[in-house]
Amino acid sequence: MSTLKADTIQSTGGGAATLTKQMSLRAWVNFNGTGTIAARDSLNLSSLTDNGTGEYTITYSSAWSAVDYAFTGCSGQSSGNSRTTGGITFDDNSSTPSTTVHRILSRRKDNATNVDCANEHCHVVGDLA
């Protein structure tokens, strides 16, 4: 068995290497959705906007090649002895996803109402432009 160790892998032209037979995350964000929202860590994130309770806009640093990228997310928050968990979905009622921005909703799993959670996590897979 061979072992490949590298700090950076680039294409022969010096840019990002093209992956084959697999798809890695092309964007993700872990952010605090309460108070003044802030990303704890991210990849391919230009900005986050708070549009109201449980409603956020994600703007990407690098555009997608089309709007058919795959998005998933989850949310959670501890409050005293209770725990709020839910999911994050596209906000299809207020906007249509574009290649650079889309709106999301953070929803409670018990009653599907919007909620600001301390732990918001989003993951995106697709082809970049």
N, CA and C of each residue as an Amber inpcrd file, in Angstrom:
protein
   387
   0.8350000  -1.1660000   0.0000000   0.0000000   0.0000000   0.0000000
   0.8850000   1.2360000   0.0000000   0.4950000   2.2470000  -0.7730000
   1.2420000   3.4950000  -0.8750000   0.5580000   4.5670000  -0.0440000
   1.3380000   5.5020000   0.4300000   0.8120000   6.6320000   1.1900000
   1.1900000   7.9100000   0.4700000   0.2130000   8.7590000   0.2270000
   0.4430000  10.0630000  -0.3910000   0.2690000  11.1140000   0.6920000
   1.2890000  11.9160000   0.9030000   1.2260000  12.9970000   1.8830000
   1.4810000  14.3030000   1.1490000   0.6050000  15.2730000   1.3420000
   0.7560000  16.5690000   0.6730000   0.0670000  17.6410000   1.4840000
   0.6080000  18.8450000   1.4460000  -0.0320000  19.9830000   2.0900000
  -0.9760000  20.6910000   1.1260000  -0.6160000  20.7180000  -0.1560000
  -1.4250000  21.3840000  -1.1670000  -1.3860000  20.5680000  -2.4530000
  -2.5500000  20.3860000  -3.0470000  -2.6240000  19.7340000  -4.3490000
  -3.2220000  20.7320000  -5.3220000  -2.5440000  20.9600000  -6.4470000
  -3.0160000  21.8930000  -7.4630000  -3.0520000  21.1860000  -8.8080000
  -3.8060000  21.7750000  -9.7240000  -3.7870000  21.2920000 -11.1040000
  -2.4500000  21.6710000 -11.7330000  -2.1520000  21.1210000 -12.8940000
  -0.9010000  21.4540000 -13.5650000  -0.8240000  22.9260000 -13.9350000
  -1.9930000  23.5820000 -14.0640000  -2.0220000  25.0130000 -14.3610000
  -1.8990000  25.8790000 -13.1210000  -1.8370000  25.2490000 -11.9310000
  -1.6610000  26.0150000 -10.7060000  -2.9400000  26.3010000  -9.9370000
  -4.1020000  25.9580000 -10.5090000  -5.3720000  26.1990000  -9.8280000
  -5.8090000  24.9980000  -9.0090000  -7.0740000  25.0090000  -8.6290000
  -7.6280000  23.9140000  -7.8430000  -7.6580000  22.6370000  -8.6760000
  -7.3500000  21.5290000  -8.0390000  -7.3770000  20.2340000  -8.7170000
  -8.8220000  19.7990000  -8.9440000  -9.0890000  19.1260000 -10.0380000
 -10.4220000  18.6130000 -10.3430000 -10.5830000  17.2360000  -9.7210000
 -11.6260000  17.0630000  -8.9340000 -11.8990000  15.7640000  -8.3400000
 -12.6600000  14.9020000  -9.3310000 -12.3590000  13.6300000  -9.3550000
 -13.0960000  12.7010000 -10.2070000 -13.6770000  11.5970000  -9.3420000
 -14.8110000  11.0550000  -9.7630000 -15.5020000   9.9590000  -9.0920000
 -15.9550000  10.2960000  -7.6790000 -15.9200000  11.5370000  -7.2900000
 -16.4200000  11.9390000  -5.9890000 -16.7270000  13.4320000  -6.0130000
 -17.4890000  13.8780000  -5.0450000 -17.8330000  15.2880000  -4.9560000
 -17.6110000  15.7200000  -3.5150000 -16.7900000  16.7030000  -3.3170000
 -16.5570000  17.2210000  -1.9730000 -17.4610000  18.4280000  -1.7350000
 -17.5750000  18.8110000  -0.4770000 -18.3230000  20.0210000  -0.1610000
 -17.6430000  21.1980000  -0.8430000 -18.4170000  22.0160000  -1.5040000
 -17.8860000  23.2040000  -2.1690000 -18.1930000  24.4610000  -1.3750000
 -19.0960000  24.3170000  -0.3910000 -19.4140000  25.4280000   0.5060000
 -20.0210000  24.8510000   1.7730000 -19.7190000  25.4830000   2.8840000
 -20.3410000  25.1200000   4.1530000 -20.1740000  26.2850000   5.1090000
 -21.0390000  26.3090000   6.1190000 -20.9220000  27.3420000   7.1460000
 -21.4720000  26.7980000   8.4610000 -20.7960000  27.1350000   9.5270000
 -21.2350000  26.8790000  10.8920000 -21.3960000  28.2590000  11.5000000
 -22.6340000  28.6480000  11.8680000 -22.8120000  30.0040000  12.3730000
 -23.7630000  30.0720000  13.5550000 -23.6270000  31.1460000  14.3210000
 -24.5160000  31.4540000  15.4270000 -25.6660000  32.2630000  14.8530000
 -26.8750000  31.7320000  14.9380000 -28.0440000  32.4000000  14.3690000
 -28.8070000  33.2590000  15.3560000 -28.2360000  33.5220000  16.5370000
 -28.9120000  34.3470000  17.5350000 -28.1980000  35.6790000  17.6760000
 -28.9400000  36.7110000  18.0940000 -28.3410000  38.0370000  18.2690000
 -27.7520000  38.5260000  16.9590000 -26.5410000  39.0330000  17.0180000
 -25.8190000  39.4270000  15.8100000 -25.1920000  38.1650000  15.2380000
 -25.7160000  37.6950000  14.1080000 -25.2460000  36.4220000  13.5650000
 -23.7870000  36.5230000  13.1450000 -23.0920000  35.3950000  13.2650000
 -21.6760000  35.3790000  12.9070000 -21.2560000  33.9660000  12.5450000
 -20.4750000  33.8460000  11.4820000 -19.9370000  32.5500000  11.0830000
 -18.7870000  32.1850000  12.0160000 -18.8430000  30.9550000  12.5250000
 -17.7260000  30.4420000  13.3150000 -16.6080000  29.9590000  12.3960000
 -17.0120000  29.3270000  11.3020000 -16.0690000  28.8410000  10.3030000
 -16.8630000  28.5910000   9.0340000 -16.1820000  28.6110000   7.8830000
 -16.9110000  28.4580000   6.6290000 -15.9650000  28.1740000   5.4780000
 -16.5420000  27.7920000   4.3690000 -15.8390000  27.6390000   3.1040000
 -16.7290000  28.2160000   2.0160000 -16.1910000  29.0590000   1.1620000
 -16.9110000  29.6680000   0.0400000 -18.0740000  30.5440000   0.5100000
 -17.9050000  31.2300000   1.6190000 -18.9340000  32.1240000   2.1470000
 -18.4660000  33.5600000   2.0080000 -19.2730000  34.3810000   1.3330000
 -18.9760000  35.7960000   1.2300000 -19.6260000  36.5540000   2.3840000
 -20.9250000  36.2370000   2.6500000 -21.6080000  36.9280000   3.7420000
 -22.8500000  36.1690000   4.1800000 -23.3010000  36.4960000   5.3910000
 -24.5620000  36.0210000   5.9600000 -25.4040000  37.2400000   6.2810000
 -26.7000000  37.1630000   6.0200000 -27.6100000  38.2600000   6.3440000
 -28.7470000  37.7090000   7.1880000 -29.0940000  38.3970000   8.2630000
 -30.2180000  38.0280000   9.1260000 -31.4510000  38.7680000   8.6150000
 -32.4440000  38.0120000   8.1220000 -33.6590000  38.6140000   7.5590000
 -34.8400000  38.5820000   8.5180000 -34.6260000  38.1630000   9.7540000
 -35.7100000  38.0270000  10.7220000 -35.5770000  36.6880000  11.4210000
 -36.5250000  36.3590000  12.2750000 -36.4600000  35.1250000  13.0590000
 -36.3270000  33.8990000  12.1650000 -35.2060000  33.2070000  12.2990000
 -34.9760000  31.9710000  11.5590000 -34.8630000  32.1260000  10.0570000
 -34.6480000  33.3340000   9.5680000 -34.5250000  33.5710000   8.1220000
 -33.1780000  34.2220000   7.8270000 -32.4050000  33.5790000   6.9390000
 -31.0590000  34.0510000   6.6420000 -30.8040000  34.0160000   5.1440000
 -29.8810000  34.8600000   4.7010000 -29.4140000  34.8220000   3.3200000
 -27.9430000  34.4520000   3.3310000 -27.5950000  33.4560000   2.5130000
 -26.2100000  33.0460000   2.3370000 -25.7430000  33.5670000   0.9840000
 -24.6160000  34.2660000   0.9720000 -24.0040000  34.7300000  -0.2660000
 -22.6540000  34.0400000  -0.4030000 -22.4180000  33.4400000  -1.5720000
 -21.2130000  32.6510000  -1.8020000 -20.0840000  33.4870000  -2.3930000
 -18.8490000  33.1470000  -2.0680000 -17.6750000  33.8220000  -2.6230000
 -17.4800000  33.4610000  -4.0850000 -17.6520000  32.1680000  -4.3930000
 -17.5300000  31.6900000  -5.7730000 -18.8960000  31.2140000  -6.2460000
 -19.2680000  31.6070000  -7.4340000 -20.5890000  31.2680000  -7.9770000
 -20.6670000  29.7920000  -8.3690000 -21.8860000  29.2680000  -8.3400000
 -22.1610000  27.9170000  -8.8160000 -22.3490000  27.9570000 -10.3270000
 -22.1150000  26.8450000 -10.9950000 -22.2770000  26.8100000 -12.4530000
 -23.7500000  26.8210000 -12.8460000 -24.6330000  26.3870000 -11.9470000
 -26.0790000  26.3660000 -12.1860000 -26.7790000  26.3710000 -10.8260000
 -28.0930000  26.5410000 -10.8120000 -28.8230000  26.5930000  -9.5420000
 -29.2510000  25.2090000  -9.0510000 -28.7290000  24.1450000  -9.6470000
 -29.1210000  22.7990000  -9.2250000 -28.1410000  22.1780000  -8.2310000
 -27.4340000  23.0130000  -7.4730000 -26.5600000  22.4960000  -6.4280000
 -27.4000000  21.8900000  -5.3060000 -26.8130000  20.9880000  -4.5260000
 -27.5270000  20.3140000  -3.4370000 -27.1880000  20.9770000  -2.1130000
 -28.2150000  21.2810000  -1.3390000 -28.0630000  21.9980000  -0.0820000
 -28.7330000  21.2080000   1.0380000 -28.0870000  21.1750000   2.1980000
 -28.7050000  20.5860000   3.3870000 -28.2580000  21.3820000   4.6010000
 -29.0230000  21.2890000   5.6690000 -28.6520000  22.0040000   6.8730000
 -29.3900000  21.4880000   8.0830000 -28.8740000  21.8080000   9.2450000
 -29.5320000  21.4470000  10.4940000 -29.2810000  22.5600000  11.5030000
 -30.1010000  22.5800000  12.5290000 -29.9740000  23.6170000  13.5420000
 -30.2320000  23.0140000  14.9110000 -29.7000000  23.6590000  15.9320000
 -29.9180000  23.1990000  17.2960000 -29.5280000  24.2670000  18.2950000
 -30.1750000  24.1990000  19.4540000 -29.9020000  25.1940000  20.4840000
 -30.2770000  24.6200000  21.8360000 -29.4000000  24.7660000  22.7920000
 -29.7300000  24.3960000  24.1620000 -30.2080000  25.6380000  24.8800000
 -31.2980000  25.5120000  25.6190000 -31.8430000  26.6260000  26.3810000
 -32.3150000  26.0740000  27.7200000 -31.5240000  26.2900000  28.7630000
 -31.8620000  25.7150000  30.0590000 -31.8180000  24.1990000  29.9730000
 -32.9050000  23.5520000  30.3470000 -32.9800000  22.0960000  30.2840000
 -33.6420000  21.6090000  29.0060000 -34.0130000  22.5170000  28.1050000
 -34.6840000  22.1040000  26.8760000 -33.7320000  22.2120000  25.6960000
 -34.0360000  21.4780000  24.6610000 -33.2190000  21.5050000  23.4510000
 -34.1650000  21.6880000  22.2710000 -33.8380000  22.6680000  21.4270000
 -34.5870000  22.9090000  20.2030000 -33.7680000  22.3700000  19.0530000
 -34.3300000  21.4850000  18.2630000 -33.6430000  21.0120000  17.0680000
 -34.5660000  21.1570000  15.8830000 -33.9830000  21.2310000  14.7360000
 -34.8010000  21.3910000  13.5430000 -33.9820000  21.2390000  12.2940000
 -34.5360000  21.7340000  11.2390000 -33.8680000  21.6420000   9.9580000
 -33.7900000  22.9880000   9.2910000 -32.9460000  23.0590000   8.2890000
 -32.7990000  24.2730000   7.5040000 -33.2060000  23.9370000   6.0800000
 -34.0660000  24.7490000   5.4980000 -34.5630000  24.5050000   4.1490000
 -34.4230000  25.7650000   3.3060000 -34.5170000  25.6000000   1.9810000
 -34.5940000  26.7610000   1.1010000 -35.8410000  27.5550000   1.4440000
 -35.7580000  28.8560000   1.3920000 -36.9170000  29.7220000   1.5810000
 -37.5230000  29.9830000   0.2100000 -38.2920000  29.0220000  -0.2940000
 -38.8570000  29.1010000  -1.6390000 -39.9370000  30.1690000  -1.7860000
 -40.5200000  30.6120000  -0.6730000 -41.6070000  31.5920000  -0.7570000
 -41.1160000  33.0130000  -0.9990000 -39.8720000  33.3140000  -0.6110000
 -39.4290000  34.6980000  -0.7260000 -38.4200000  34.9250000  -1.8410000
 -37.7740000  33.8800000  -2.3120000 -36.7810000  34.0860000  -3.3500000
 -36.4780000  32.7700000  -4.0520000 -35.9230000  32.8760000  -5.2160000
 -35.4840000  31.7190000  -5.9750000 -33.9790000  31.6200000  -5.8280000
 -33.4480000  30.4230000  -5.5170000 -31.9910000  30.3090000  -5.4150000
 -31.3150000  30.7740000  -6.7050000 -30.1830000  31.4130000  -6.5560000
 -29.3950000  31.8410000  -7.7130000 -28.0310000  31.1710000  -7.6330000
 -27.1450000  31.4790000  -8.5300000 -25.8160000  30.8750000  -8.5160000
 -24.8970000  31.5210000  -7.4740000 -25.3250000  32.6250000  -6.8630000
 -24.4730000  33.2890000  -5.8740000 -25.1240000  33.4960000  -4.5150000
 -26.4320000  33.3500000  -4.4140000 -27.1230000  33.6540000  -3.1580000
 -28.4060000  32.8450000  -3.0400000 -28.7480000  32.4660000  -1.8160000
 -30.0800000  31.9250000  -1.5680000 -30.4840000  32.1650000  -0.1140000
 -31.7950000  32.1760000   0.1140000 -32.3300000  32.3730000   1.4580000
 -32.6940000  31.0260000   2.0550000 -32.5240000  30.9220000   3.3810000
 -32.8530000  29.6910000   4.0850000 -33.7460000  30.0000000   5.2830000
 -34.4500000  28.9720000   5.7490000 -35.2740000  29.0510000   6.9500000
 -34.7720000  28.0340000   7.9510000 -34.6330000  28.4270000   9.2000000
 -34.3100000  27.5170000  10.2920000 -35.6350000  27.2270000  10.9990000
 -36.0750000  25.9500000  10.9560000 -37.4160000  25.5950000  11.4390000
 -37.3480000  24.6150000  12.6050000 -38.2240000  24.7930000  13.5790000
 -38.3640000  23.8440000  14.6880000 -38.9460000  22.5470000  14.1640000
 -38.4810000  21.4150000  14.6770000 -39.0140000  20.1350000  14.2220000
 -40.3660000  19.8250000  14.8500000 -40.6720000  20.4010000  16.0330000
 -41.9260000  20.0530000  16.6990000 -43.1400000  20.8010000  16.1580000
 -42.9420000  22.0260000  15.6390000 -44.1130000  22.7640000  15.1330000
 -43.8410000  23.5480000  13.8480000 -42.6730000  23.3740000  13.2520000
 -42.3140000  23.9680000  11.9500000 -42.3770000  25.4900000  11.9190000
 -42.1810000  26.1410000  13.0770000 -42.0880000  27.5990000  13.0870000
 -40.6220000  28.0010000  12.9950000 -40.3880000  29.2000000  12.4830000
 -39.0150000  29.7040000  12.3730000 -38.4320000  29.9430000  13.7590000
 -37.1340000  29.6680000  13.8990000 -36.4580000  29.8720000  15.1750000
 -34.9940000  30.2390000  14.9190000 -34.4820000  31.1780000  15.7220000
 -33.0570000  31.4940000  15.7160000 -32.3710000  30.4930000  16.6300000
 -31.3750000  29.7850000  16.1320000 -30.6560000  28.7990000  16.9350000
 -29.1960000  29.1930000  17.0770000 -28.6100000  28.7970000  18.1790000
 -27.2040000  29.0980000  18.4350000 -26.2810000  28.2950000  17.5250000
 -26.7610000  27.1740000  17.0110000 -25.9410000  26.3220000  16.1510000
 -26.6560000  26.0700000  14.8400000 -26.2090000  26.7380000  13.8020000
 -26.7570000  26.5830000  12.4580000 -25.6410000  26.0200000  11.5740000
 -25.9560000  24.9680000  10.8240000 -24.9480000  24.2950000   9.9970000
 -25.5130000  24.0630000   8.6010000 -24.8180000  24.4960000   7.5720000
 -25.2630000  24.3430000   6.1900000 -24.1300000  23.7350000   5.3700000
 -24.4950000  22.8360000   4.4400000 -23.5260000  22.1560000   3.5820000
 -24.0390000  22.1790000   2.1500000 -23.1460000  22.4410000   1.2080000
 -23.5610000  22.5590000  -0.1930000 -22.5870000  21.7850000  -1.0870000
 -23.1510000  21.0290000  -2.0270000 -22.3740000  20.2880000  -3.0130000
 -22.8820000  20.6730000  -4.3920000 -21.9710000  20.8730000  -5.3250000
 -22.3430000  21.2120000  -6.6920000 -21.1070000  21.6310000  -7.4680000
 -21.3070000  21.9840000  -8.7100000 -20.1950000  22.4250000  -9.5380000
 -20.0690000  23.9350000  -9.4890000 -18.8610000  24.4050000  -9.2420000
 -18.6110000  25.8440000  -9.2430000 -18.3920000  26.3100000 -10.6780000
 -18.6970000  27.5810000 -10.9180000 -18.5500000  28.1560000 -12.2530000
 -17.1030000  28.2190000 -12.6760000
